[in-house]
Amino acid sequence: PLFRSDDLTTNWTVHWTSKPQTIFSAVRIDGVTYRLIGAPCIGNGTRVDPLLQSSYPQVYPARTLYQYVGAGIQINLTFVTPKFANDFDSFDPVTYVNFDLSSIDGHDHTVQIYFDVTGQLTV
């Protein structure tokens, strides 16, 4: 698992090593902004609400999956840190992030994704 908590929206994200690794993500669906990851207030005090309904994450050895539903869409958010069985001696601490979106109400939607990380992730 990448994060110490399963809840990505109450506080800023913290790595499982207890070091802050701040991530913020929001999605704009048909003109309305919803927070996916990060504390309720961003640096300048601006609140980003509401939240999309999220399910309990599915945690696997090399990936963690979160699912969000609301405003007529479903978002599957996956964090993947690849480690191949033929290469146990080296480790590249790279995590890929994938957003998979689909309409669940049969309508077209205009969607924009914002994803931001701080330099804390490089330390």
C-alpha positions in Angstrom: 0.0 0.0 0.0 1.1 3.5 -0.8 -0.7 5.4 2.0 -0.9 4.9 5.7 -4.7 5.5 5.7 -7.5 4.2 3.6 -9.2 7.6 3.8 -7.6 10.0 1.3 -9.8 13.0 2.0 -9.8 13.7 5.7 -6.1 14.9 5.9 -3.2 15.2 3.6 -1.8 11.9 2.4 1.0 10.3 4.4 3.2 7.5 3.1 3.2 4.2 5.1 6.6 5.2 6.5 4.8 8.1 8.2 6.5 10.7 6.0 4.2 13.4 4.5 3.7 12.9 0.8 1.1 15.4 -0.2 -1.1 14.6 -3.1 -4.2 16.5 -4.2 -6.7 15.4 -6.9 -10.0 16.7 -8.0 -12.3 16.0 -10.9 -14.7 18.5 -12.6 -17.8 16.8 -13.9 -20.2 18.9 -16.0 -18.8 22.0 -14.4 -18.9 20.9 -10.7 -15.7 20.2 -8.9 -15.3 17.1 -6.6 -12.3 16.3 -4.4 -10.8 12.9 -4.7 -7.6 13.1 -2.7 -6.3 15.6 -0.2 -7.4 17.7 2.8 -10.6 19.8 2.5 -8.6 23.1 2.2 -5.8 23.7 -0.2 -2.9 26.0 0.6 -4.7 29.3 0.1 -7.6 28.3 2.3 -10.0 27.5 -0.5 -12.3 24.6 0.3 -12.8 22.0 -2.4 -16.1 20.1 -1.7 -18.1 18.0 -2.3 -16.7 14.6 -2.3 -17.6 11.7 -4.6 -18.7 8.5 -2.8 -15.7 6.2 -2.5 -15.4 2.5 -1.7 -12.9 0.9 0.6 -9.7 0.5 -1.3 -8.5 -2.9 -2.7 -4.9 -3.4 -1.7 -2.6 -5.8 -3.5 1.2 -6.3 -3.3 2.0 -3.9 -6.1 -1.1 -1.8 -6.6 -3.9 -0.1 -4.7 -7.3 0.6 -6.3 -9.9 3.2 -5.2 -13.3 3.6 -6.8 -15.4 6.7 -6.8 -19.0 7.1 -8.0 -21.2 10.2 -8.4 -22.5 12.7 -10.9 -23.3 10.0 -13.4 -19.7 8.6 -13.6 -17.5 6.0 -12.1 -13.8 6.6 -11.5 -11.4 3.8 -10.9 -8.1 5.2 -9.6 -5.1 2.8 -9.5 -1.7 3.4 -7.9 0.8 0.8 -9.3 4.4 0.3 -8.2 5.7 -2.3 -10.6 8.1 -5.0 -9.4 9.0 -7.8 -11.7 9.6 -11.3 -10.4 12.9 -11.6 -12.4 14.4 -8.4 -10.8 14.3 -8.7 -7.0 17.7 -7.1 -6.5 16.9 -3.6 -7.7 14.0 -1.4 -6.9 12.9 1.7 -8.8 10.6 3.6 -6.5 8.2 4.7 -9.3 4.5 4.7 -8.9 2.2 5.0 -11.8 -1.3 6.6 -11.4 -4.1 5.6 -13.7 -7.6 7.2 -13.9 -10.3 5.1 -15.7 -13.6 6.9 -16.1 -16.9 5.6 -17.4 -20.5 6.9 -17.6 -22.9 4.9 -15.4 -26.0 6.8 -16.3 -25.9 6.4 -20.1 -25.2 10.1 -20.7 -22.1 11.9 -22.1 -20.3 14.0 -19.5 -17.6 16.7 -19.7 -14.8 15.6 -17.3 -11.5 17.3 -16.3 -9.0 15.7 -13.9 -6.6 17.6 -11.7 -3.7 15.7 -10.1 -0.9 17.4 -8.2 2.0 16.1 -6.0 4.5 18.0 -4.0 8.3 17.5 -4.0 7.9 15.5 -0.8 7.4 12.4 -3.0 11.0 12.6 -4.2 12.6 12.5 -0.8 
